[in-house]
Amino acid sequence: MADTSGGEPRLKVRGIYKSFGAVQALTDVDLDVPAGAVTALCGDNGAGKSVLTKCIAGTHEPDRGHIYFEGRPVRIRNAHEAAALGIETVYQDLALADNLDIVQNMFLGRERLRHRLLDENDMERAAAETLAGLRVTTVRSIRQPVGSLSGGQRQSVAVAKAVMWNSKVVIMDEPTAALGVTQTAQVLDLIRRLRDRGLAVMVISHNLIDVFAVADRIAVLYLGRMVVQAPASELDRQRVVEYMTSGGLGVSAAAMVAGGTGVQDGQD
């Protein structure tokens, strides 16, 4: 079910199908990811969140359906093609090298050269400007090894690495998983800053407290089908859990949201 309010979404998928052998992972999925907004993608284990994300990121090719970027149809066959469009994905493992410093991680695989040598000064300057622009101020030094950073700092570096390449869509997979209260607040503030810079942000999360703290829109997958897309203001945690656990068929989820914990479990 597509949310047709507002203008043309920066990213949209229409009628996406994806199967793996006899397993139908996605069935006729529509999704809108508008610019200047945070879209939360929710769903229980096996709902298809990871598969849909990987179709957008170029890891999987859909069997059927279309992906549109800034209003035009695109085919995304790998991560390089996604990045060329301006789509960057920050996975839960962050893909950071602990033995390298912040600058080296941010430019890993995209190093800048001058006279065939690494242009360390230019990379340091660009890394510092990106971190400052995102108001990431908790790191001691941009030459600090990533292995010495806290979970929240690591997440901030991974996001900065994603947005410094003129990205237009940033997808974040469980960005607050395993973080403490203070670090979670820092990451949620960072997500809001991405939105305020006009990026289209998609957050995949089981933590409905965090979802409602930051999301402008919420989309819910259930058994490979999109069962709802709506402004966050039109939903509450209990209703979202009902969509996640029953496809919105009215199964009570009051016990599951008792205590305000929402749904938090493993990856699908």
N, C-alpha and C positions, 0 to 999 in steps of 0.2 A: 504494500500500500504506500504510494508516494505522497509526500507532503508537497502540495503544489503552491503553497503560499509563498509570497515574495517573488524575487526575480529568478533568473536562471542560476542554478547551483554551479559552483565552480567545478565540482565533480559529481557525476551521477551515473548510476548503473541501472540498466533496464533489462528485465527478463533474464537474469543470469541463472544458468543451470551449470552444475558441476557434479560429476559422479566419479567414483573410484571403484571400478569393477561393478559389483552389484549394489554398492552403497551410494545412495543418492544424497550428496552432501548439501547441495543448494538447489532449490526449486523455484524458478520464476521470481527471483529476488530483485526488487527495486530499492534503491537507496539514493538519497540526496545529501550532499555535503556542501553547504553553502559557505561562501567566504565570510570572514568576520564573525564566525559563530563556532561554538564547540558542539559537535554532534557526538553523543555517547552511543556506542553500539553495545547492547547488552544481550545476554542469553546464557542459558545453562550450559553445562558440559555437553558437547556434541551438537550444539545448536547450529554450528556453521560459521561462527565468528572468525576463527582463524582461517578457514578456507576462503571466505569472502575477502578478508584482508589480504591474503596472498594472491588472490585474483587481481586486486587493485594494484598490489606492489610488484606484480610481474613474476611471482614465483610459480603460480598456476595460470594456465590459460582456460577461460571458461569454455564449456562445451557448446553453449548457446548463449545468446544475449549480447548486449552492447555496453560499452563504457564510453562516456562522453566527458571531455575535459574542456572547460570554458566554452561549452556549447557545440563542440565538434567531436565526431566519433573518432576514437583512437583505439589502437591495438597495442597492448602492453605485454610483451613477450619475455621480458626480463627486467631486473632491477635497474639496469642502465637506461632502458627506455622509460621507465617510470621516473627516474631522476632527471632525465632530459626534459620531461614535461614539467617538472617541479614537484613531483610527489616523493616524499621521503618518509620512511617508516622507521620508528624507533621500537625495536622488539624488546621483550621483557629481559632478555639477557644482555641488552645494550650494545653488544658487539664492540666493547672497548678492550684495549690491550693494557693490562695492569702494569706491565713493565715499561710502558711509554708514558711520556708526560702529556699534559693536556693539549699543548700545541701539536705534538706529534700525532695524537689520536684524532684531533679535529681535521688534520690534513692527510690522514692515512689513506694511501692510494690515490691522492689528489695533490701530491706535493708540488709546491711552486719552485721553479728553477730559475736561476739567473746565471748565464754563462756556463750552463750545464752543471751547476752546483746548486745545492739546496739554498733557497733564499730565506734563511732563518729569520731575518729582520722583518721581511714582508709578512711571513706567516705569523710571527708573534704579534705584529700590529693588527692583522686581520682577526686573529683569535681574540685579542683583547677587546677590540671594537665590538665584536659579536657578543661576547659575554657582558660587556658594559651595556650594550643596547637591550639585552634581556634582563638587565639589573641582577646579574649573578655576581654577588659580591662576597660570598662566603669562602671562596677558595683563597688560600694563602698566596699562591703564585701560579701563573699559567705554565710554569716549568715544573710544577709539582707532579710526581708520578700519580697516575690515575689509581693505582693500587692503594694509595694512602688516603683516598677520598671517602667520605661518608656516602651512604646510599643516595641521599638527596642530591649531593654534589655530583655524583656519577650520573644521575638522571639528567641533571642540568647540563653537564658536558655533552651527553648524548644528544640532547635536544639542540644545543648550540651547534653541534656538528651538523645536524640535519638542516638547520635554517640558514646557515651561512652560504649555502649554494643557491640563493635566489629561489628557495622553495616556495610553493604556493599552497600546497596541501601537506600537512604533517599528521601522520597516523601514529598514535602512541598505544602500545600494547601493555595493559596493566601497569601504568606508570607509577602507581603508589604502592604496589605490592611489596610487602615486607619492610615498609618504611615506618618510622615512628611518627608521633603526632606532629612534632615540629618540622620534620623533613617532609611529611605529607603536605603540610600547609605551604611550604616553600614551592613544592612541585605544582600544586594547584594554582598558586599565584603565577608561576611561570606559564602554565597553560592559558590563564586569562590574558597574560601579556601577548602571547602568540595571537590570540583572538583579536586583541585590541590593535595589533599591527596589521590586521586585515587578512590574516591567513585563514584558510579553511582547516579546522582541527577536528580530527576524529579520534576519540578516546575509547578503547576497548577496556571494559572494567566490569568486575563482579561486585565491586564495592559501591553499593547504591548510595551510601552517605556521601562519598566523594563525587559520584555522578551528579547528585542533586546540588552539590556545592558549586559545581563548575559548568554543567551542561546547559546549553540553550535549547537543544533538541535531543530527544531520546528515540532511538530505534531499537526494536527488540526482535531478535530471531528466535524462532521456535521450530525445532526439528527441520532446519534448513529452509524455512519459509519466513519472510518478513511479516510479522503480525501487527505491528504498529509503528508508525512514525508520527511524532507529535511534539509540539513545544513542551519543554519540561514543566512549564507552569500549568499545563493541563493534566499532568499526571502526578501520582504520589508513589511512595515506595511500595505500598501494598499492591497497588494496581500493576506496577511494573513486575513485581514478583509473580503475580497471577499470569501475566503474559509470558513470563519466562518459564513457568512451571506447567501451564495448561494451555498456552496459546490464547489466553483471554477468554476461556470458556466458563469462567465464573468460579473456579475452584478457590476456596478460601485460602489466603496466604497469611492470615493475621499472626499465626504462631511463628512464621518464618521471619517476620520483621519485628517481633517482640524484642524490646531492649534496644532497638535502633541499629541492629548489626547488619541488616540487609543480607544479601547472599554473597558469600565469598567462598569459592572453592577452586579447584584446579582448572587447567586450560582445557579447551575443547580441541 
